[in-house]
Amino acid sequence: MSIIVGFVPTPAGEAALSAGIAEARLRKQDLVIVNSAREGALVDKSVAPVDVLAQASRRAAEAGVKATVIQPPYQHDLADEFLEVAREADASLIVIGLRHRSQVGKFILGSHAQRILMQADRPVLAVKAGDGQF
C-alpha cells in the first residue's frame, strides 16, 4: 500500500505534498507523487518541471519516505485517470490540494478535486494552502 499525492506546482500542490509526506511517514508507507498532463497538449501549466519534481522527491527522502514520481498522461478525464492510478497502486490514502474557486468557475470548468472526493473508493485527504507548515 502507498499514499498517492496529486501534485501540481502551486501552493495547493505544495500543501498536498507536505501532507502526503507527513502521512506516508506516519503510516510507514511509500509515497507516489502524481503529476499528469493532458496527452498531446503542447503547454500545460499543471506539469511540474523536472527540477521541481526532483525537489519533491528530495523532500520526501529527507523525511525518511521512499517516493516515486509518475507523470501519466491522461486522454479524457483527469479525475478518472487519477483514481485509476490510485486503484492500481492500491493506495491507502489519496491526498489532494484544494484552491478557492468562484461558483461560476466551478460551474464552467468543473472540479477535478470535487470528483475525486466524491468518486474515490478509498479515503481522501484534501488540504488547502495556508500560512503555516503542515
N, C-alpha and C positions, 0 to 999 in steps of 0.2 A: 504494500500500500504506500501511497505517497500523497503529498499535498500538491495541488495544482494551483498556480497563480496566473491569472490573466494580467499580462504586463504590457503597458504602453508607456512611452516616455513622457509622462505628465505627472503632476503632483498626485493625482488619484492612483496612477500606476505605481508610483514610488511608495505610497501608503500601503497598497496591496502587497508589494514586495516585502516591505518591512513586516507586515502582519504574517505573511506566508513563512518568512524565515523564522519568526518567533514561534509559530505553530509547529513547524517542522522540528525545530529544536526541542520544544516541549514534548511532542509526541514521539520523538526519536525516529522520524521518518525522512525519507528523501524528499526533495523539492523539485518540481517540474515547472519551469518558467516558460509560459506560452506567450509568444508574440507572433501574431498572424497578420498576413496581408491578403487582400483580395487578389486571386490569381489573375495575372495579366495586367494588373494596374501598374502604370509607369511611375506614379508617385503616390505614396500613401503615408500620411503624417503619423499614423499609428505604428509604423515599422520602426523599431529601435535600431540605431546604428550598431555596428559590431562592437565598438568600444564601450557603448552603454550596456550591452548585454554581457560583455566580459566583466565589467564592473559589478553588475548584478550577481554574477557567479562568484566573484571575489568576496562580495559582502556575505553571501551565504557561507562560503568556505571559512571566512574569518569567524563566523558564528558557530562553526563546527557542524555545518549542514552540507550534505552532498547535494549538489544541484546540477540539473541538466536543463539546457536551454533548447527549446524546439521552436521552429518557425514554420508550422504547417500552413500552406496556402489554403484559402477557402474559396469555393466557387459560388455558392448560393447564399448561405446564411451563416454569419459568424457565430451566432449563439448555438446553432445546431452543430457546427463543426467543433466548437469548444467543448460542448457537452459530450461529443463523441470521443474526443481526446481524454476527457475525464473518465469515461467508461473504460476505454482501452487501458488506461494506466491504473485502473481500479483505485481511483482517488478516494481517500477517506474524508477529504475536505477540499472544497473549491474556494479560493479566495479571489475576490474581485474588488476593484476600486470604483467608487461612485463619484459623480460630479453633479452639481446642481444644473438642472435644465428647466426652462420655462415650460408651461403646459403646451404652448404652441409647438415648441421644439420637440417635445415628446410625441405629439400627435403627428407631425410631419415626418420626423426621422425615425420614429420608433425607438425602442430602447433595448439594446443587447443585454445590458445588465438586468433589466426587469425580466426579460425572457429567461435568462439563466436562473435567476432567483425562483421563478415560477415553475420552470420545467425540469430543474435538476432533480435527479433521483438519489441525491446524497446531500449532506449538509453544505451550506454556502455561508461564508463569512464575507459580508460586504462592509467595506471601510471607506471613510471619507478622508480626504487630505485635510490636515489640520496644522495647528501651530506647533504642537508637541510631537515628540518622537513616539513611535509605537513601542 
